[in-house]
Amino acid sequence: MNKISKLPRSSPEEQGISSSAISRFLDYIKEQELELHSLMIVRHGHVIAEGWWHPYRSDREHMLFSLTKSFTSIAIGFAITEGLLSLEDTLASFFPEIEIKHKNEFRDIQVRDLLTLSAGHENATMGWDLQQIEGSWVEYFLNIPLDHEPGTRFLYNTSATQMLSAIVQRVAGLPLIDYLEPRLFEPLGISRPYWQTSPEGHNTGGHGMSLKTEDIAKFGQFLLQQGFWEGRQLLDKNWIKEASSFQIDNGDNKEDDWQQGYGFQFWLSRHGGFRADGAFSQFCIVLPQQDAVVIITSGTHEGPSILNLVWEHLLPAMSDRSLPADDESRTILNLQLNHLMLPTPKLMKTSPLDEIVSNRVFKMDANEKNIKEVSVIFNSDSCTFVLKDDRGEHQIICGYQEWIEGATTLFDNALHSVYLPTEITVCAKAGWRSEHDFEMSWCFVNTPFTDTVVCHFDGQQIQLNRTVNTDQSVTRPTFIGKMVQL
């Protein structure tokens, strides 16, 4: 059982950064309409600023996507330190029972090649692709023909990291989550995370982990301290140095934070830093020169804009020494941090159509999602959206003025990428944006995703449209139905 410990807290000024600089950073985040879900800044081992955009909270885990890869790198580091494998070992040598049905003209893929995402393929097999494979992911990967000499060409490829997870489980006899429990999670006081598994029972090494913001911060501080934690060297510091150093070229644009070079499942950043990095702007930014860690969870593709604001407003404000107390600026910052919230549209609570459509069943035309019926039940302070499909009945309760939290099975994996839950926590708000258009916001608060669902009522007909915050160009088809006569 992990001890649940917290990082020490301090004021920004005590750790050499002004509260006003952090306030400016938050102002620009808001001005540029960047959807952050949490922010935690650690300086000299102390949390100096932390905030969550309501309805996200400190006690909720957040999907990390490819930020997971860096945890897999650390597991490989432990395994190498313990003599279970080496960088030069070949992938095929760990799975002699798997028949490779093609012959390569190139050398075999080594552990080092998997770590540097240079396995030799022309095309990537990403998390969504893996989810479509019902059989062995390892067998599938080993039977992809190579197009290049391994180790010579960087290709961002989640399936390569998945092979690292399979290797650790093969040599250690434990899945990644259990292998890391006594070595990393327990010493750092990290709550046991949610972590997906493959059909073979391997944790998904390249994606699939969820963690609380502070637990990500502990991981970042562990990296900053080169594996040293509370008087113990948990992992050989040389591994973290190597993993976070330039190992392979990934581009030549010196202004692009995704072309600064790649380590062992870590991205190198501008300004001498490195980071663990996941889709929709999940960041664990480690800044050794500033002795700082910045954690950000988000629901946006605008990662470059977020990093630019870190470089422009947080980095220059970090001083080598403590600053004088600034109670006024600190009070302003604390007010900002305590009142962060996701922006939602201003909607009307009622419409003349309330009584006409409330609790009426709309039978849907044939559609690709097999939605059979929908209905909306309007109450004084909330409404309940009900949808029936071939999986059964699903409900989401929406507040008019406040988010209402619940659990739902109404999750759309075509909109939400690779995660496949059967039930998920949702916070929902709703209201009328016009007499005929009822709009709901469904915020899946352990994920980057908020869906906007609009019901357009026109006489006896309903039109249902659904979009997602992370990509407004991705929509479900318009679903059309007609009111069932009483």
C-alpha positions in Angstrom: 0.0 0.0 0.0 1.5 3.3 -1.1 2.0 6.1 1.4 0.2 9.0 0.0 2.5 12.0 0.5 2.4 15.5 -0.9 5.2 17.6 -2.1 6.1 20.6 0.2 4.4 23.9 -0.6 6.0 27.4 -0.7 5.2 30.8 -2.1 6.6 31.6 -5.5 8.7 34.5 -4.2 10.4 32.2 -1.6 11.6 30.0 -4.5 12.7 32.8 -6.7 9.8 33.4 -9.1 7.3 36.3 -9.0 3.6 35.6 -8.5 2.9 38.3 -11.1 4.8 36.3 -13.7 2.6 33.2 -13.1 -0.5 35.5 -13.2 0.6 36.8 -16.6 1.0 33.3 -17.8 -2.5 32.5 -16.8 -3.8 35.7 -18.4 -2.3 34.7 -21.7 -3.6 31.2 -21.4 -7.1 32.7 -21.1 -6.5 35.3 -23.8 -5.4 32.7 -26.3 -8.3 30.4 -25.4 -6.1 27.5 -24.6 -7.9 24.7 -22.7 -5.8 23.7 -19.7 -7.2 21.4 -17.1 -4.5 21.6 -14.5 -1.2 23.5 -13.8 1.4 22.7 -11.2 4.8 24.5 -11.0 7.5 23.0 -8.8 10.7 25.0 -8.0 13.5 23.8 -5.8 11.3 20.8 -4.8 8.4 23.0 -3.6 5.0 23.4 -5.3 4.7 27.2 -5.8 1.5 27.3 -7.9 -1.3 24.8 -8.5 -4.7 25.0 -10.0 -7.5 23.0 -11.7 -10.0 24.4 -14.2 -13.4 23.4 -12.8 -14.9 20.8 -13.1 -11.4 19.2 -13.1 -10.1 18.6 -9.6 -6.9 17.7 -7.8 -8.2 14.3 -6.8 -9.1 13.2 -10.3 -6.7 11.2 -12.5 -6.2 12.5 -16.0 -5.4 10.5 -19.1 -1.8 10.9 -20.1 -1.7 9.4 -23.5 2.0 9.2 -24.7 3.3 10.8 -21.6 3.0 7.1 -20.5 6.0 6.4 -22.7 8.4 8.0 -20.3 7.3 5.7 -17.4 8.1 2.8 -19.7 11.6 4.2 -20.3 12.1 4.3 -16.5 11.0 0.6 -16.2 13.6 -0.3 -18.9 16.1 1.6 -16.8 15.3 -0.4 -13.7 15.5 -3.7 -15.7 18.9 -2.8 -17.2 20.2 -1.8 -13.8 19.0 -5.1 -12.4 20.8 -7.0 -15.1 17.6 -8.3 -16.8 18.4 -7.0 -20.2 20.7 -4.7 -22.2 20.3 -2.0 -24.8 21.8 -4.3 -27.4 19.5 -7.2 -26.9 17.2 -7.8 -29.8 13.4 -7.8 -29.6 13.1 -11.2 -31.3 15.4 -12.8 -28.7 12.8 -12.2 -26.0 10.1 -14.0 -27.9 11.7 -17.1 -29.6 8.3 -18.8 -29.8 7.0 -16.2 -32.3 7.5 -17.1 -35.9 8.8 -14.2 -38.1 7.3 -14.9 -41.5 9.5 -12.5 -43.5 13.2 -12.1 -43.8 14.8 -8.7 -43.3 17.9 -7.5 -45.2 18.6 -5.3 -42.1 19.9 -6.1 -38.7 17.4 -7.1 -35.9 15.6 -4.5 -33.9 17.4 -3.8 -30.6 16.1 -2.4 -27.3 17.9 0.8 -28.1 16.0 1.2 -31.3 12.7 0.8 -29.6 13.7 3.4 -27.0 14.7 5.9 -29.7 11.6 5.2 -31.9 13.9 4.1 -34.7 12.8 0.5 -35.3 13.1 0.8 -39.1 9.5 1.2 -40.2 8.3 3.6 -42.8 4.8 3.9 -41.3 3.8 4.1 -37.6 1.4 1.8 -35.8 -0.2 4.0 -33.2 -2.4 3.3 -30.2 -5.7 3.4 -32.2 -4.2 0.9 -34.7 -3.2 -1.5 -31.9 -6.7 -1.4 -30.5 -8.0 -2.9 -33.7 -5.7 -5.9 -33.4 -7.4 -8.8 -31.7 -4.4 -11.2 -31.5 -0.9 -10.8 -30.3 0.5 -7.2 -30.6 4.0 -8.6 -30.3 3.6 -11.1 -33.1 2.0 -8.3 -35.3 4.9 -6.0 -34.7 7.6 -8.6 -35.3 6.0 -9.4 -38.6 6.0 -5.8 -40.0 8.7 -5.7 -42.7 11.5 -3.2 -42.1 12.0 -0.4 -44.6 15.1 1.1 -43.0 18.1 0.0 -41.0 17.1 0.1 -37.3 18.5 3.0 -35.4 18.9 5.3 -38.4 15.5 7.0 -38.8 13.2 8.5 -36.1 9.5 7.6 -36.5 7.0 8.4 -33.8 5.6 4.9 -33.3 3.6 3.9 -30.2 3.8 0.2 -31.0 7.6 0.4 -30.6 7.1 1.4 -27.0 4.5 -1.3 -26.5 7.3 -3.8 -27.3 9.3 -2.4 -24.4 6.4 -3.1 -22.1 6.2 -6.7 -23.4 10.0 -7.1 -22.9 9.8 -5.9 -19.3 7.0 -8.3 -18.5 8.9 -11.2 -20.2 12.1 -10.7 -18.2 10.6 -9.6 -14.9 7.6 -11.8 -14.9 5.4 -8.8 -14.0 3.4 -6.3 -16.0 4.8 -2.8 -15.9 2.4 -1.5 -13.3 3.4 -4.2 -10.8 7.1 -4.0 -11.7 7.1 -0.2 -11.1 5.0 -0.4 -7.9 7.8 -1.1 -5.4 10.5 0.6 -7.5 8.8 3.9 -8.4 5.2 4.4 -7.3 5.5 3.4 -3.7 8.7 5.3 -2.9 7.3 8.5 -4.5 3.9 8.1 -2.8 2.2 7.8 -6.2 -1.3 6.3 -6.1 -1.5 3.2 -8.1 -2.5 4.4 -11.5 -5.1 3.2 -14.0 -3.2 1.6 -16.9 -4.7 -0.2 -19.8 -3.6 -3.6 -20.9 -3.2 -5.3 -24.3 -5.0 -8.6 -25.2 -1.8 -10.4 -24.1 -2.0 -8.8 -20.6 0.8 -6.3 -21.1 0.3 -2.8 -19.9 0.1 -0.4 -22.9 3.6 1.0 -22.7 3.1 3.8 -25.2 -0.2 5.1 -23.9 -3.0 4.3 -21.5 -1.9 5.5 -18.1 -3.9 8.0 -16.0 -2.5 9.9 -13.0 -3.3 12.8 -10.7 -1.5 16.1 -11.5 0.6 15.9 -8.3 1.7 12.4 -9.0 3.0 13.6 -12.4 4.8 16.3 -10.6 6.5 13.8 -8.3 7.6 11.9 -11.4 9.0 15.1 -12.8 10.9 15.9 -9.6 12.2 12.4 -9.5 13.6 12.9 -13.0 15.0 16.3 -12.0 16.8 14.7 -9.1 18.2 12.1 -11.4 16.5 9.2 -9.6 17.3 10.4 -6.0 14.4 10.5 -3.6 14.2 11.1 0.1 17.8 10.0 0.8 17.8 7.0 -1.6 19.1 6.6 -5.1 16.1 4.7 -6.5 17.5 4.4 -10.1 21.0 4.8 -11.5 21.3 8.5 -12.3 23.3 7.7 -15.4 20.1 6.1 -16.9 18.1 9.3 -16.4 21.0 11.3 -17.9 21.1 9.0 -20.9 17.4 8.8 -21.3 16.9 12.6 -21.2 19.9 13.3 -23.5 20.1 13.5 -27.3 20.0 10.0 -28.8 18.5 10.6 -32.3 17.8 13.5 -34.6 14.1 14.2 -35.2 14.2 17.4 -37.3 16.2 20.6 -37.9 13.8 23.4 -37.0 15.4 24.9 -34.0 12.3 26.8 -33.1 10.1 23.7 -32.9 10.0 21.9 -29.5 9.3 18.6 -31.4 12.5 18.9 -33.4 15.1 19.3 -30.7 16.1 15.7 -30.6 14.8 12.6 -28.9 16.1 10.6 -26.0 14.9 7.3 -24.6 11.2 8.0 -24.7 11.7 11.7 -23.7 11.5 14.8 -25.9 14.3 17.3 -25.7 13.0 20.9 -25.4 14.4 24.3 -26.1 16.2 26.1 -23.3 18.0 23.0 -22.0 15.0 21.1 -20.8 13.3 17.8 -21.6 9.8 16.5 -21.2 7.4 13.6 -21.1 4.6 14.5 -23.5 1.2 13.2 -24.4 -1.5 13.9 -26.9 -3.8 16.9 -26.4 -1.0 18.7 -24.6 -0.2 16.6 -21.5 3.2 17.9 -20.3 5.8 17.0 -17.7 8.4 19.6 -18.4 11.8 19.2 -16.6 14.1 22.2 -16.5 17.4 21.2 -14.9 19.1 24.7 -15.3 16.2 26.3 -13.4 15.7 23.4 -11.0 12.0 23.5 -11.9 9.2 21.2 -13.1 6.1 22.4 -14.9 3.1 20.0 -15.1 0.2 20.8 -17.5 -2.8 18.7 -18.4 -5.1 19.9 -21.2 -7.6 19.3 -23.8 -6.1 21.0 -26.9 -3.9 20.4 -29.9 -2.2 23.8 -29.2 0.8 22.3 -27.4 3.3 24.6 -29.2 1.4 27.7 -28.0 1.4 26.4 -24.4 5.1 25.7 -24.4 5.8 29.1 -26.0 4.0 30.8 -23.1 6.1 28.7 -20.6 9.3 29.9 -22.3 8.1 33.6 -22.6 6.6 34.1 -19.2 7.7 31.5 -16.7 11.2 30.7 -17.7 12.6 34.3 -17.6 10.9 35.0 -14.2 13.0 32.2 -12.5 15.7 33.9 -10.4 18.7 32.3 -8.8 17.7 33.6 -5.4 14.6 34.2 -3.3 12.6 37.4 -4.0 11.0 39.8 -1.5 7.5 38.9 -0.4 4.8 40.4 -2.5 1.5 39.8 -0.7 -0.6 41.8 -3.1 0.6 39.8 -6.2 0.4 36.5 -4.3 -3.2 37.3 -3.3 -4.1 38.1 -6.9 -2.5 34.8 -8.1 -4.2 32.7 -5.5 -7.6 34.2 -6.5 -6.9 33.3 -10.1 -5.8 29.8 -9.2 -8.8 29.2 -7.0 -11.3 30.4 -9.6 -10.2 28.7 -12.7 -13.0 27.1 -14.7 -13.7 25.8 -18.2 -15.5 28.4 -20.3 -19.0 27.4 -21.2 -21.5 29.4 -23.3 -24.2 31.5 -21.7 -27.5 29.7 -22.3 -31.1 30.2 -21.4 -32.7 27.9 -18.8 -36.0 27.6 -20.5 -37.7 27.7 -23.9 -41.3 27.6 -25.1 -40.5 24.1 -26.3 -39.7 22.8 -22.9 -43.2 21.4 -22.1 -43.7 20.2 -25.7 -40.6 18.0 -26.0 -40.0 17.1 -22.4 -40.2 13.4 -21.7 -41.3 12.7 -25.3 -39.6 9.8 -27.2 -38.0 10.5 -30.5 -37.5 7.4 -32.7 -34.3 7.8 -34.7 -33.8 7.0 -38.3 -31.4 4.1 -39.1 -27.9 5.3 -38.4 -24.3 4.0 -38.1 -24.3 4.2 -34.3 -27.5 2.2 -34.0 -29.2 4.9 -31.9 -32.8 3.8 -31.6 -34.4 6.5 -29.4 -33.6 9.7 -27.5 -35.5 11.8 -25.1 -34.9 14.8 -22.8 -36.6 15.1 -19.5 -36.7 18.8 -18.2 -36.9 19.4 -14.5 -36.6 22.7 -12.5 -32.8 22.6 -11.9 -31.6 19.9 -14.3 -32.5 17.8 -17.2 -31.8 14.1 -18.1 -30.8 13.1 -21.6 -31.7 9.5 -22.4 -30.4 7.5 -25.4 -31.1 3.9 -26.3 -29.0 1.9 -28.7 -28.1 -1.7 -29.3 -26.0 -1.7 -26.1 -28.9 -0.6 -23.9 -30.1 2.7 -22.2 -27.6 5.5 -21.4 -28.3 8.6 -19.4 -26.5 11.9 -18.6 -28.0 14.4 -16.1 -27.1 18.0 -16.9 -27.3 21.1 -14.6 -28.5 24.4 -15.8 -26.3 26.7 -13.7 -23.8 24.2 -12.3 -22.0 21.1 -13.5 -23.7 17.9 -12.3 -21.4 14.9 -11.8 -22.4 11.4 -12.7 -21.4 8.2 -14.4 -22.4 7.3 -17.9 -21.8 4.6 -20.6 -22.5 7.2 -23.3 -18.8 7.5 -24.4 -17.9 7.8 -28.1 -14.6 6.2 -28.9 -14.6 7.5 -32.5 -14.4 11.0 -31.1 -12.2 10.2 -28.1 -9.3 8.3 -29.6 -7.9 5.1 -28.1 -9.4 4.7 -24.6 -12.2 2.2 -24.3 -14.0 2.5 -20.9 -17.3 0.8 -20.3 -18.4 3.5 -17.8 -16.9 6.9 -17.3 -17.3 10.0 -15.0 -19.0 12.9 -16.6 -19.9 16.4 -15.5 -22.6 18.0 -17.6 -24.3 21.4 -18.1 -27.0 22.4 -20.5 -29.3 25.1 -21.6 -31.2 26.6 -24.6 -29.1 28.7 -27.0 -32.2 29.5 -29.0 -35.9 28.6 -28.9 -35.2 25.5 -31.0 -31.6 24.5 -30.1 -30.9 22.8 -26.8 -27.1 22.5 -26.1 -25.4 20.2 -23.6 -21.7 20.1 -22.5 -20.5 16.7 -21.4 -17.1 17.0 -19.7 -15.4 13.6 -19.2 -13.3 14.8 -16.3 -10.7 12.0 -16.3 -9.9 12.7 -20.0 -9.1 15.7 -22.2 -12.5 15.5 -23.8 -15.6 17.7 -23.6 -18.4 17.0 -26.0 -20.9 19.6 -27.2 -24.3 17.9 -28.1 -27.0 20.0 -29.7 -30.6 18.9 -30.1 -32.4 20.9 -32.7 -36.2 20.6 -32.4 -38.3 21.4 -35.4 -42.0 20.5 -35.1 -42.1 16.7 -34.6 -38.4 16.2 -35.7 -35.2 16.2 -33.7 -31.7 16.6 -35.2 -28.8 15.5 -32.9 -25.2 16.7 -33.5 -22.1 15.9 -31.4 -18.6 17.5 -31.6 -15.6 17.2 -29.3 -13.4 20.1 -28.0 -10.1 18.6 -29.1 -11.0 18.7 -32.8 -14.1 20.6 -33.9 -13.6 19.2 -37.4 -14.4 15.7 -36.1 -18.2 15.2 -35.8 -20.6 12.4 -35.7 -23.1 12.4 -38.5 -26.3 14.3 -37.8 -28.9 11.9 -36.3 -32.5 12.5 -37.2 -35.6 11.3 -35.5 -39.3 11.8 -35.2 -41.5 12.2 -32.1 -43.5 9.1 -31.2 -47.1 9.9 -31.0 -48.9 9.3 -27.7 
